């Protein structure tokens, strides 16, 4: 009988489980989704001793909205997931600009290595002032 891996991470706010009294864990696809979001919003040189980690998307959110910028953001997302999230297999990444509201919408479809089920992560990329 094969043992199936279960991926788990701690929640970012370190919640306590109400019954067990332990720290709450994110498992499998929830864990991978949280990791992808963290990687997307991390800037290079933001993490000590790991200056290469991060997508560096903040700089592109202040560029003029264009198909070129959509393409660059898409490629940055793919690159950061491929380089730093080995638990995810990317199926599709699409980025759409909304010029009237000044934001991008990114939709990431991926599967976790332990299953073939596709999961979708929708993220709004909006610049903070």
C-alpha positions as CSV (number, residue, x, y, z in Angstrom):
1,X,0.0,0.0,0.0
2,X,1.5,3.3,-1.1
3,X,1.6,6.2,1.4
4,X,0.2,9.4,0.0
5,X,1.9,12.6,0.9
6,X,0.0,15.4,2.6
7,X,1.4,18.8,2.2
8,X,0.9,21.2,5.1
9,X,1.8,24.7,6.1
10,X,1.0,26.9,9.1
11,X,-1.5,29.6,8.6
12,X,0.0,33.1,8.3
13,X,-1.9,34.4,11.3
14,X,-0.9,31.4,13.5
15,X,-4.5,30.6,14.5
16,X,-5.1,28.1,17.3
17,X,-7.4,25.2,16.6
18,X,-10.4,25.6,19.0
19,X,-10.7,21.9,19.9
20,X,-7.1,20.6,19.7
21,X,-5.3,23.7,21.0
22,X,-2.6,23.2,18.3
23,X,-1.7,25.6,15.5
24,X,-4.1,25.4,12.6
25,X,-2.6,23.9,9.4
26,X,-3.4,24.4,5.8
27,X,-3.2,21.2,3.8
28,X,-2.7,20.1,0.2
29,X,-4.3,22.6,-2.3
30,X,-4.9,25.2,0.4
31,X,-1.3,25.1,1.4
32,X,-0.1,25.3,-2.2
33,X,-2.5,28.2,-2.9
34,X,-1.2,30.2,0.1
35,X,2.4,29.6,-1.0
36,X,1.7,30.8,-4.5
37,X,0.0,33.9,-3.2
38,X,3.0,34.6,-0.9
39,X,5.4,34.1,-3.8
40,X,3.5,36.4,-6.1
41,X,3.4,39.3,-3.5
42,X,7.0,38.9,-2.4
43,X,9.5,41.3,-3.9
44,X,13.1,40.3,-4.7
45,X,15.5,41.1,-1.8
46,X,12.5,41.1,0.7
47,X,13.5,37.8,2.3
48,X,16.8,37.7,4.2
49,X,19.2,35.1,3.0
50,X,17.0,34.4,-0.1
51,X,17.2,37.5,-2.2
52,X,16.1,35.8,-5.4
53,X,12.7,34.7,-4.1
54,X,9.7,36.7,-5.3
55,X,7.9,37.6,-8.5
56,X,8.6,41.4,-8.4
57,X,5.1,42.2,-9.7
58,X,4.8,45.5,-7.8
59,X,6.9,47.3,-10.4
60,X,4.7,46.2,-13.2
61,X,1.5,47.4,-11.5
62,X,2.6,51.0,-12.0
63,X,3.3,50.6,-15.7
64,X,0.8,51.6,-18.3
65,X,-1.8,48.9,-18.8
66,X,-1.1,47.1,-22.1
67,X,-0.9,43.6,-23.6
68,X,2.8,43.7,-23.1
69,X,2.5,44.3,-19.4
70,X,-0.1,41.5,-19.1
71,X,2.3,39.1,-20.8
72,X,5.2,40.1,-18.5
73,X,3.1,39.6,-15.4
74,X,2.0,36.2,-16.7
75,X,5.5,35.1,-17.4
76,X,6.7,36.4,-13.9
77,X,4.0,34.3,-12.2
78,X,4.9,31.2,-14.2
79,X,8.6,31.7,-13.5
80,X,8.2,32.2,-9.7
81,X,5.9,29.1,-9.4
82,X,8.2,26.9,-11.5
83,X,11.3,28.0,-9.5
84,X,10.0,28.1,-6.0
85,X,6.8,26.0,-5.7
86,X,7.7,22.4,-6.6
87,X,4.4,21.0,-5.3
88,X,2.4,22.7,-8.1
89,X,2.1,21.7,-11.7
90,X,0.9,24.7,-13.7
91,X,-1.9,23.9,-16.2
92,X,-2.7,27.5,-17.3
93,X,-2.0,31.1,-16.2
94,X,-4.1,33.9,-17.6
95,X,-3.8,37.6,-16.8
96,X,-6.4,40.2,-17.8
97,X,-6.2,43.9,-17.4
98,X,-9.1,46.1,-16.3
99,X,-7.9,49.6,-17.3
100,X,-11.0,51.4,-16.0
101,X,-10.4,50.1,-12.5
102,X,-6.6,50.1,-12.6
103,X,-6.0,46.4,-11.8
104,X,-5.1,43.0,-13.2
105,X,-6.9,39.8,-12.6
106,X,-4.7,36.6,-12.6
107,X,-6.2,33.2,-12.9
108,X,-3.9,30.3,-12.1
109,X,-5.0,26.7,-12.8
110,X,-2.7,24.1,-11.3
111,X,-2.6,20.6,-9.9
112,X,-0.9,19.4,-6.7
113,X,1.7,16.7,-7.2
114,X,-0.3,14.3,-5.0
115,X,-3.4,14.5,-7.2
116,X,-4.5,15.2,-10.8
117,X,-7.4,17.4,-9.8
118,X,-7.1,20.9,-11.2
119,X,-7.5,23.8,-8.8
120,X,-8.0,27.4,-9.7
121,X,-6.6,30.4,-7.9
122,X,-8.0,33.8,-8.8
123,X,-6.0,36.8,-7.6
124,X,-6.5,40.6,-8.0
125,X,-3.3,42.5,-8.6
126,X,-3.8,46.1,-7.6
127,X,-1.3,48.7,-6.8
128,X,-1.2,50.1,-3.3
129,X,-0.7,53.8,-2.9
